[in-house]
């Protein structure tokens, strides 16, 4: 007996008819169950690619770091134990003779005393930068203008700064002319007197690098929650008390960073004294002495040993600084 189907419906024994969206999905491959082995391989491949993706992005940076930093450092240490003059193809192994000469020859190691002038000057520039950063972090008229003026010297190329201050300190130059207005008729030789030349060069570094410390301190101060200042105002604290109770503890990490940069910078000063004096009159720094040893006296092996010693001194001083002033967590709440 044949079953009577309802009007508009398919017969019971008729094959199932897929709708248009279902046919479209099946045509594109959707709705099919993945094959057991093929689906597992595809999932494993995607998982492996996801794990390797971060390493693929890092590989380029690591390769450049190894090629342009660590490989030259290894070559530097290799040259330091040879007597290479920078020209001959042959290099004779001399052991640690170059290092012994660095520490025993007063002409080589004594130039480190020149770095003390720049080390003292770095504390002066940190004090100036901290003062203006704390002052301009509050509501001050023309604060943006003063910020730009303080940071502008750091944007100037070091060679240009050297030439500008060379004309400033030369006999009869800008500084002597300005001092003549105040009755100074016989100013000293700012770059010709060995007792004054390093102070003149160090003051030039103060003018140039104060802007960098200023920006670091200003950014750190502005990251302190403003509610702390409001609470201090309610308690009757003045600006000086707010500085010691809120600002100084809040930027202690940045001050430690600036201290590390000051040490490294004072030991590796090059641009300013090289442009302005060329290392004359007792103004040669350790870096200038290293370059003169390598390219003027053709003692690349000894110069490489000097560079290795400088690197070791910076690393040791930085390690001591981190031990004496540990990076503690600052909590102002």
C-alpha angles and dihedrals in degrees: 000000000000117000115234112230123215116259112275095015129109119252117265094245095045117112116258114266118214121223120243095259091048092050090050092052092048091048090054092047098257118136093033117121110242118247113258101238097031094049092048091050092049092050092047091049093052091047091050091049091051091052093048097045096083091047091050090055091047095047094074094051092044091049092052090046092052093044100047103028117024099032093052088047090055090048089049091056090046092053091048092066094050136069094234115157096199095252111058118080092221122078122193119211111238101168116216097340092113092053091050090053092050092057098037104040107083091203090063106039099032092073087075087080089069088064089066090072091056091042091057090044090053090061090050092053091046090052092049092046093048092049095052093040091055091044097048094042088076126064105292131161114254090005093151091053092051091047091055092047092052095046097041097083091059090059093058118094114256093235091055091049090051093053093045093054091041088066090041094057100035118110109279090010132132096291094048090048092052092048090050089063088063095048100265101143100169110039118182126257098266095194100020100056112081090209093057106027097084092049089052092050093045091052088054089056089050091055093049103043102037089088093060093054090043093058092046093050094043093052091048093049093049090053091064111102112259091221089074091061091048091052090048090051090052089051090053098248116158125219094269092052090047089053095055096038101039115009102043096048090043095056098037092116092053091049089053090050091050089050091055091048090049092055094046092044095049091052095048103041111149120137103060100046093037093054098039103039108000088230094301126144093029096305098117113125125206092263092051090048089051093052093047090050092051103041105021101039096028094232101135093158093056092043090052090052089052090052092050090050091051091051092049092049092051092049093048094048091048091050091050091049091052090051095047094042106030121197097256123183112257116221117179097171 
